[in-house]
């Protein structure tokens, strides 16, 4: 069973699926394989039935716990089932199984949670938190300005290269976004300003490794030239985990809760509030389906309800005075 899983993950990599997608798929299918072996004595994918898969989902709901001891949420179980379906569909296409046992398995529909969104004052406060008099602070300010100005995904920002940024045309080219598609994301004048400052004042120090080991006894280190737009103090590409960590720390510093994806949610919601077309936002976000973008309309509907309630309260107060 392990060989089939390894072959499947290698196929995903060859088809240029993201690292996070491959890791999630490998974890889920390996978890299923272990459960099948230990709980049902199944050691061949050809022996798996619909009943086995339903049993695994019941186990996931009732008994499985995360490393932190938390139960598996409905949303996570839905993601697991999707990964399992994709794996068995691959086995079927490759002729490794005759029948796909995952096809008829379904889960109850899960209501998608509304994204966490900061208002414009809060997002501005977060973006202005880094100390721009330092190399690191200037880099982080420029990064957050780009995240908010473009709405690109966390991983897409980390993968940006120098040659994919065109400050004259005020745009960035997002290569191999979700679904392996390229798209162009416009940059605002403000984002271009901070990018120019980062490229001229901050990135050269990072590229040369001048902050590497600062404050300690330094040893000569070889810094390999990188085409990455965002660099760490080692001169290497700023990693996915590092970006998440620094944004969480900046948010805590100014009393907010935020992740890199918060900038994407704010980008879409604030555009909608200012009257942008949902079709236009769909294209900017790189969504294949309009339904994915439409969840942001629920936030603006709540805004409308709040505005109507406030208006009624004002009218009621005037009537009382009269």
C-alpha positions in Angstrom: 0.0 0.0 0.0 2.9 2.3 0.8 4.3 2.0 -2.7 1.0 3.1 -4.3 0.9 6.1 -2.0 4.5 7.0 -2.9 3.7 6.7 -6.6 0.6 8.9 -6.2 2.5 11.6 -4.5 5.2 11.5 -7.1 2.5 11.8 -9.8 1.1 14.9 -8.0 4.6 16.4 -7.9 5.0 15.7 -11.6 1.7 17.5 -12.3 3.0 20.5 -10.3 0.6 20.3 -7.4 1.7 22.5 -4.4 3.7 21.1 -1.6 0.9 21.7 0.9 -1.5 19.7 -1.4 0.9 16.9 -1.7 1.6 16.8 2.1 -2.1 16.9 2.9 -2.8 14.1 0.5 0.1 11.9 1.7 -0.9 12.4 5.4 -4.6 11.6 4.7 -4.1 8.5 2.5 -1.3 7.1 4.9 -3.7 7.6 7.8 -6.3 5.7 6.0 -3.8 2.9 5.1 -2.8 2.6 8.7 -6.4 2.4 9.9 -7.3 -0.2 7.3 -4.4 -2.4 8.3 -4.8 -2.1 12.1 -8.6 -2.0 12.4 -9.7 -4.1 9.4 -6.6 -6.2 8.5 -6.7 -4.8 4.9 -3.3 -4.6 3.3 -4.3 -4.2 -0.4 -6.1 -1.2 -2.0 -8.0 -3.7 -4.1 -9.7 -5.1 -1.0 -11.1 -1.7 0.2 -14.8 -1.3 0.1 -17.3 1.5 0.5 -18.1 0.1 4.0 -14.4 0.4 5.0 -14.3 4.0 4.0 -17.5 4.8 5.9 -16.0 3.1 8.9 -12.8 5.2 8.6 -14.9 8.4 8.5 -16.8 7.3 11.6 -13.5 6.6 13.3 -12.3 10.1 12.3 -15.4 11.7 13.8 -15.6 9.8 17.0 -12.1 8.6 18.0 -9.3 10.3 16.1 -7.5 13.2 17.9 -5.0 15.8 16.7 -1.6 16.0 18.4 -3.1 18.7 20.6 -5.9 16.3 21.6 -8.7 18.0 19.6 -11.4 16.1 17.6 -11.4 16.3 13.9 -13.7 19.1 12.6 -16.4 18.5 10.0 -14.4 20.7 7.5 -11.3 18.6 8.0 -13.2 15.4 7.5 -14.6 16.8 4.3 -11.0 17.6 3.1 -9.9 14.1 4.0 -12.7 12.5 2.0 -11.8 14.7 -1.0 -8.2 13.5 -0.8 -9.3 9.9 -0.5 -11.6 10.2 -3.5 -8.8 11.7 -5.6 -6.5 8.9 -4.6 -8.9 6.2 -5.5 -9.8 7.9 -8.8 -6.1 7.9 -9.6 -5.9 4.2 -8.7 -8.8 3.6 -11.0 -7.3 5.5 -13.9 -4.0 3.6 -13.5 -5.8 0.3 -13.6 -4.7 -0.6 -10.1 -8.4 -1.2 -9.0 -11.5 -2.1 -11.0 -14.0 -0.2 -8.9 -13.7 3.1 -7.1 -15.2 2.5 -3.6 -14.9 6.2 -2.6 -17.3 7.4 -5.3 -20.6 6.9 -3.5 -19.3 8.0 -0.1 -20.6 11.4 0.9 -20.6 13.7 4.0 -23.2 16.2 5.2 -22.8 19.6 3.7 -20.6 21.8 5.8 -21.4 25.5 6.1 -18.3 27.5 5.3 -17.2 29.9 8.0 -17.1 33.5 7.1 -13.5 34.7 6.8 -12.0 36.8 9.5 -11.7 40.4 8.2 -10.1 43.5 9.8 -11.6 46.9 9.0 -9.6 49.4 7.1 -8.3 51.2 10.2 -7.1 47.9 11.7 -5.4 46.6 8.6 -3.6 50.0 8.3 -2.5 49.8 11.9 -1.1 46.2 11.3 0.7 47.2 8.1 2.3 50.2 9.8 3.6 48.2 12.8 7.1 47.2 11.5 10.0 49.5 12.2 10.9 50.8 8.8 14.2 52.2 10.0 15.5 48.6 10.1 16.2 46.3 7.2 13.8 43.7 8.5 11.1 46.2 9.3 11.2 47.7 5.8 11.0 44.2 4.2 8.0 43.3 6.3 6.2 46.5 5.6 6.7 46.1 1.9 5.5 42.5 2.1 2.3 43.4 3.9 1.7 46.3 1.5 1.9 43.8 -1.4 -0.3 41.2 0.3 -3.0 43.8 0.9 -2.7 45.5 -2.5 -2.9 42.4 -4.6 -4.8 39.8 -2.5 -2.4 37.1 -3.6 -2.2 33.9 -1.5 0.4 33.3 1.2 2.3 30.7 -0.8 2.0 32.8 -4.0 3.7 35.7 -2.2 6.5 33.5 -0.9 7.2 32.1 -4.4 7.5 35.5 -6.1 10.8 36.1 -8.0 12.4 39.4 -8.9 11.6 39.1 -12.6 7.9 38.6 -11.9 7.6 42.1 -10.5 7.2 45.0 -12.9 7.1 48.3 -11.0 6.9 50.4 -14.2 3.7 48.6 -15.3 2.6 48.3 -11.6 1.9 44.6 -11.6 3.2 41.2 -10.5 2.9 37.9 -12.3 1.7 35.1 -10.2 3.1 31.9 -11.5 1.4 28.5 -11.0 -1.3 29.7 -8.6 -4.0 27.4 -7.3 -4.8 24.9 -10.1 -1.4 25.5 -11.7 -2.7 28.7 -13.5 -0.8 32.0 -14.0 -2.4 35.4 -13.5 -1.5 39.1 -13.3 -2.1 41.0 -10.2 -2.1 44.9 -10.4 -0.1 46.8 -7.8 -1.1 50.1 -6.3 1.1 53.1 -6.3 1.6 52.8 -2.6 2.7 49.1 -2.9 5.1 50.1 -5.6 6.6 52.8 -3.4 7.3 50.4 -0.6 8.6 47.7 -3.0 11.1 50.2 -4.5 12.3 51.1 -1.0 12.7 47.5 -0.1 14.6 46.6 -3.3 16.9 49.6 -3.0 17.4 49.9 0.8 16.7 46.5 2.3 17.1 43.6 -0.1 20.8 44.3 -0.9 21.7 43.8 2.8 19.6 40.6 3.0 21.0 39.3 -0.3 24.6 39.8 1.0 23.9 38.0 4.3 24.9 41.1 6.2 22.4 40.4 9.0 23.2 36.7 9.2 24.4 36.0 12.8 24.5 39.6 13.7 25.3 40.1 17.4 27.2 36.8 17.7 30.7 35.7 16.8 30.4 35.5 13.0 32.0 33.0 10.8 32.6 33.5 7.1 29.5 32.2 5.2 28.9 31.7 1.6 25.6 33.3 0.5 24.2 31.9 -2.7 22.6 34.5 -5.0 18.8 34.1 -5.0 16.2 35.3 -7.5 13.5 35.3 -4.7 11.8 38.6 -4.1 11.5 38.2 -0.4 14.7 37.2 1.4 15.5 36.1 5.0 18.6 37.2 6.9 20.4 34.2 5.4 19.9 35.5 1.9 17.6 32.6 1.1 13.9 32.8 0.1 11.7 33.9 2.9 9.9 30.7 3.9 6.1 30.1 4.2 6.5 29.5 8.0 8.5 32.6 8.6 6.0 34.8 6.9 3.2 33.3 9.0 5.1 33.8 12.2 6.1 37.4 11.7 2.6 38.5 10.7 1.2 36.7 13.8 3.8 38.5 15.9 3.0 41.9 14.4 -0.7 41.3 14.9 -0.2 40.5 18.6 1.9 43.6 19.0 -0.9 45.8 17.9 -3.7 43.8 19.6 -5.1 42.1 16.6 -5.6 38.6 15.2 -4.3 38.0 11.7 -2.6 35.6 9.4 -1.2 36.1 5.9 -4.5 35.0 4.5 -6.2 37.8 6.5 -4.8 40.3 3.9 -6.5 38.4 1.1 -9.8 38.4 2.9 -9.5 42.2 3.7 -8.5 42.9 0.1 -11.7 41.2 -1.3 -14.1 42.6 1.4 -12.8 46.2 1.2 -13.1 46.2 -2.6 -16.7 44.9 -2.4 -17.5 47.6 0.2 -16.2 50.2 -2.2 -18.4 49.0 -5.0 -16.1 46.7 -7.0 -17.7 44.1 -9.2 -17.6 40.6 -7.8 -16.6 39.3 -11.2 -13.6 41.6 -11.1 -12.7 40.4 -7.6 -13.0 36.8 -8.7 -10.4 37.4 -11.4 -8.0 39.2 -9.1 -8.3 36.4 -6.5 -7.8 33.7 -9.1 -11.0 31.8 -8.2 -12.3 29.3 -10.7 -15.9 29.4 -9.3 -17.9 32.5 -8.5 -19.4 30.7 -5.5 -16.0 30.8 -3.8 -15.9 34.6 -4.2 -19.5 35.1 -3.2 -18.8 34.2 0.4 -17.4 37.7 0.8 -20.9 39.1 -0.1 -22.2 37.7 3.2 -19.9 40.2 5.0 -21.1 43.1 3.0 -24.7 42.0 3.7 -23.9 42.1 7.4 -22.6 45.6 6.8 -25.9 46.6 5.1 -27.9 45.2 8.0 -25.8 47.2 10.5 -26.2 50.3 8.5 -30.0 49.9 8.2 -30.2 49.2 12.0 -28.2 52.3 12.7 -30.4 54.4 10.4 -33.6 53.1 12.0 -32.2 53.9 15.4 -31.5 57.5 14.3 -35.0 57.9 12.8 -36.6 56.4 16.0 -34.6 58.8 18.2 -35.8 61.8 16.1 -39.5 60.6 16.3 -39.2 60.4 20.1 -37.8 64.0 20.3 -40.6 65.3 18.2 
